[in-house]
Amino acid sequence: MIDPGDQIDTLRDRIQESEEISDEDRDALLDFSDHLYLLQVAVRKRRPSVQAAITSARL
């Protein structure tokens, strides 16, 4: 399984290195990638409780 954090890092690298993205779009994409990172951190912290909720919903 690919680590979402690694995928976000790869995305950020591609955004920063691209010559085809305007500065305004680059800033927006980097802000978006920051949100993605924070979201995946939040999901990781809650994963056990999320899994428990899914399991109990299936019962």
N, C-alpha and C positions, 0 to 999 in steps of 0.2 A: 504494500500500500504506500502510495506517495504521500509524504508529509505535506499538509496544507501550508505550513510555514515556509517550507522550501519552495513551493509553487508561488507563493506571494513574493518571496525574495527574487525568484526568476522573473516574475512579472515586473517588479520594480527595476531590475537591471535592464530589461528590454525597453521599458519606458524611458529610462534615463539615457540610454545609448542611441535611441532612435533619432534619426535626422529628419524624419517625416512627420513628427508631431510638433505642433506649435507650442510655444511656452505656456499659453493659457490652457491648452488641452493637457499638457504634461503635468501642470499643477493640479488640475482636476483629477487626473488619473492617479497621481501619487496620493492625493487626499483619499480617493476611493480605496486604494490599496491599504492605506492606514486603517480604514474602517474594516476592511476584510480581515486584516491582521487581528484587530481588537475583537472582532466577532469570533474568529477561530480560537482565540485565547479564552473567551468567555464560554464557548462550547466545550472546550477541553476541561475547564474547571467544573462545569456542570454535568459532564458526560455521565458519571455514575447515577446521578439523580434522573437524568433524561432516560437512561437505559432502564432504570427501575420503573419509571412512569410508563414507558412503552411496554415493558413486561407485564405490569399490572393491568394495563388496558387490554392486552391480549387475553388475559384470564377471564 
